[in-house]
Amino acid sequence: MKKVLFVISLLLSLYNASSQTCEEFIDAIKSENYGTTYNSYTSDAISKVTFYEVNENYSTYYFAIVCFKRNYSYGCTEYIYQVASNTKIKYSMNYLDSAGKAFWNYIEPYSDNLECSPDLN
């Protein structure tokens, strides 16, 4: 319950909107913040992961936007995860060995925080 209230208050305080789609939330994070991107050229599933640090009302929030490769296409589909402050460093130290394994270990456990991620289970 605390997570749901936190996410709702975050969305309202960051963008003054009563309802916002995941795509709109991704666009807002990307347009108003600078991120650090880790490209995964050899991964079958993950194209890149970009981490954002958002400061709002004396609080810091951390997000990862994961771009999953599409079958038979050069594009990718983006999903956003609200992650912990140390997720970026953990992912960055492991993604070159296996971007998929780093994703499952350090980002996917946060998939329920925003309900903006695919159901991979």
Secondary structure, DSSP 8 states (H G I E B T S, - for coil): -HHHHHHHHHHHHHH--S---HHHHHHHHHHHS-EEEEE-TT-SSEEEEEEEEEEETTEEEEEEEEEEE-TTSS-EEEEEEEE-TTHHHHHHTTTTT-HHHHHHHHTGGGTTTTS-S----
